[in-house]
């Protein structure tokens, strides 16, 4: 398959393995690259000294060995409340990371530094206003984050967001993110004008994912109605599985938290505290036997019924994509 995404990133199939906090790991990235897709991870998964440098060195070595056209990339949280942003960007540029995804802020500096050595930068967007700013900075693509996505989901349905972005920015690849877990979903997004898809939740239920069996089984057992939005993890609405612990702590910030989040003097530091606290809760949640379960997931859990190796997940989705397209051709005869 040839799309703007496969051409921009020099990959075989128009899919990005989405970056997932505390879930994405080296084994998943390697299997994604070997399968001919772009596999990504958040730099915040590697917060201790030397960890990020080590995995980037290993991935660069493995990428150079590949016979398949796969690649890897990193996700950078670019808002000021990320205390490791500057440090991680410097490391990624030094290691010449081939592909970046920016989230929750201005991508300007990442774009400038990545383009200095030929790397590509795609930016998360949820509306046309943010997309225009990213386009003005020179981003190479949009990750259109719509309803149903895991993590920080967008408010708009992909059936509207994707064609709107494609129409307004015809020369910039649009990657659909949210609610995609099979080949039929991929075909539907391509029909809307997307150049590819970003898939996250499906890969949580993978053999390689370094999370507890309880988390993986929750992905398999949950329905789309079990996914709720919470402000308790990062201050920004985030989709999680509606576990008993999620119900216990609630989904909305209280009046004091909202005041501190909006006050010009306190908001930066309070948001940093909220995000740090949320990260610690998520770290506990992914470990076996922890009852305080806060598990990020998208509404595509409805379509996930088994735990498979990443390679099999990609191969199945490839087959489903071509089968779905063939079915459409038969329908329109």
N, C-alpha and C positions, 0 to 999 in steps of 0.2 A: 504494500500500500504506500502510495506517495501523497503526502499532504504537506502543508506549510510547516507543520510541526516536525515531521520526519526529515524534511529538508533542512530546517533550521538547526536541528540538533544532531543530524546524521544518524538517525536510528531507523530500525526496520519496521516498527509498528507504532501507530500514533497514540501511545499511552505513557503517562507519567505515573510511577508509583509515588503516591503523595507522601510528603513528609509528615510523620506522626510523632508527637512528643512522647518520649520514653518507649515507643514501640519500634520505630525504625532502627535497624542495626546493620552491622557489616554483612552478616549472612544474607539478609533480605536484599541489600543493595547489590551484592555480587550476583545473586540469582536473577535479579531484575536485569542487570547489564547483560548477563549471558543469554537472556531471553529476547534481547534486542529492543528493550524499552529504556526509558530514562527513569532511573531509580533515585529517589532523593531522601534526605534526612534533615531534621532540624539541627543546627549546630549546638543548640542548647541541650541536646542529648549527651554532649561531651563537655562537661563544665570544669573538670579538674585539669590542672596544669599538665600539658603534654598530650592529653587524650585526643584532642581534635587533630593536632599535627600527626599523630600516629595513624589514625584511621585514614586521613587524606593521603599520606604516603603509601599506605597499603592499597587503597583504591586506585591510585595512579599507576602503581605497578601492575595490578590486575587488569586495568583498562588497556594498558599497552600490550597485554598478552591476548586480548580477545580477538577471536575470529569473527564473532557476530558484531553487528553494528548497534551496540548498546552504550549507554553513557550514564554518568551519575551527576548529581547536583546537590546543593545544600539550600536549606531554607534559613533565611536570616530574618529575625524579628527586628525591624529597623526603628521602632519607636524608642524614645529617650528612656523609657522605663526599663529597657533591657540593659543591665549593667555590663554585659559581655559583648555588646554589639561591636564596639570599636576594635576590641581585641580579636574577636572572631573574624571580622572583615579583613583585618590585616593578615591573619594567618591564611585565610582562604585565598587572598590575592597572591601571597608569597608562594603558596602551593599550586597556584594556577588552576583552581577549580573551574571546570568547563561550563558550568551551568548554575544559575542562581534563581531562587524564588524569593521575592521579598513580600513581607506581610506587615500590616498594622503600622504603616507610616510611609514617609517619602523615600522612594528608591533612588533618589538622585545620586548620592555618593557611591552606592553600589554599582550603578550603571556606569558612572565615570571610571571607576577603578577596574571593573570587569572588562569594559570595552578597551581599556588600555592594552590588554593582551589578547583580545579576541573572544572572550567568554560572552555568553548570552545571559540576559536577565529577563525573566518573566515576573510580572507583578500581580499579586492577588488584587482583584477588584470586585466590588459588589454593585456598582452603579456606573453610569456614564460620566458623572462628574469626576470621580476618582480616576477613571480610565483616562480621561483627557489630561489630567495632571501627569500621569505616568507616561503617556504618549509624548507629552511635551518634553519630558526628561530624556526620551529616547529609548524606552523599554523595547525589548524584542518580541514580547508577547504578553497576553493577558491570561491569567488564571481566573476565569469567570466563576466565582464562588456563589452558588445559588442555594435555594431552599433544599433542605434535606442533607446538606453536607455535614460531615463530622467536624467537631471542633468549632471554630468560629464561622458558622454558616451565615450566608447572606439572606436578605429578606425577599429577594425577587426570584421567581421561577425561571429556570434555565430556558424554558420555551420562549421567554421574552428577553431575558438578559443576553443570551448568545446571539440571536439574530440582530439585536439592537447594536451590540458591539461590532459585529461583523459589518453591518451597514455603515456605521459611522467611521470605522477604522478598517477599511477593506484591505489594507496592506499589512496589517498586524495580525498574526495568528491568535485565535481565540481558543482556549482550552477549557472545556466544560468540566466543572467540579461540583459534585453533589448528587447522591442517589444513584450512582452508576456502579453496577456490580456484575453485569453480564454483557454479552455481545449485542443483544437487542438494544440496550442502552447506548452502546457506542454508536451503532448505526443511526439511532434517532438523533444523537447529537451532531453527527456528521451531516445529516440531512438538514439540520437547522443552520449549518454554516460553520460549525466548529471545525478546527483543524486537528483535534484530538481530545482526549479525556484525561482527567486526573482521578485516580482511584485510590482510596485510602482504606475505608472500613473493611473491604473484602480481604485485605492483606493482614488485618489483625488476626483473622481466623486462618493463620498459616502456621506450618510447622516451625518455621524459622523465627517467628515473632517472639521476642524475649519477654513475654508477659505470662501471667499465671493461667493455668488451665481454666480457672473459674471465669476469667475475663474472656477467653476464647469461646468457652461454652455459652457465655451470655450473649455473644455476638450471634451464635447459631440459634439460640433459643428465643431471642427477642423479636418483637414485631415492630413495625414502624410507629405504632401508637405508644410504644415504650420509650421513645426518644423525646426528651424534654430539653428546654433551654434553661441554663443557669447562669447567674452573674457571680456566683460564689467562688469560681476558680480563678478568673483573671480580671473580673470587673467588666469584661465585655461578654455579651451573651454567647454561650458555648453549649453545644449539644452533647448530652450525655445519656446513658441508659438510666432509666428511672428506678434506681435501686432503693431499698429501704433507707440506706444512709443518706442518699440524695434527698429523699422526702423529709427525713429528720432535720437536716440542716436548712432546708428551704431553697428557693431558687432566686430570690430577690435580695438585693442589698437592703439593709435597714436604713432608716432616715439619717443616722449618723454617718454611716458608710457612704451614702449618696452625697451628703454635705461635704465630707472630706475629699471625695472624688471630684467634686465640681469646684471646690475652692481653689483659686489661683495660687495661693501660697502652699497649700498642702497636697494638691492633687498628684503631682509627680511622685512624691515620696510615698504617699498612701497607696497609689497604684502599684509602685514597686513592691510594697509590703504585701498587698493583696496577691500579686502574681507569685511572689516567693512562697507565700503561705499555700497558695493553690498548687504550686509545683511539688511541695513537700507532701501534700495530701495525695496527689496523683502518684507520686513515687511509692507511697505506702500501699495504694490501691492495687498496683500491678503485681504485688507479691502474693504468693500462695497463702490462703487461709486468713487474709485480712478482711474483717467484716466491714471496715469503713471504706466501702467500694464506691469510687467515683470513676466511672469508665466512659471515656469519650467514644462516641460512635455516631454514625449518620443513619438516616432512615433506610438506607440500603440493607440494613440488617434483615429486613423482610425477605430479601432475595438470597440470603446466605444460609446454607443448610449443612455445610461440612467444613472440616479443617483439613487443608491440603498444603503440600509444599508450594512455595511461590512459583516454581517452574510450572507445575500443573495448573495453577490458577491462571497464569498468563496464557498457556497453551489452550486451555478450555475457552477463555475469553476470545482468543483469536479465532478458534473454530466457530464459536457462536456468532461472531461478527460476520464471517463469510456465509454461514448458514442463514442468518437473518436477512442478509442482503439478497441471497438467492431466493428466499421465500418472497421477498418484496418483488423481485423481478417476475416471479411466477404469478404473483397477484395482479401485476399490471400488464400482463400479456393481453 
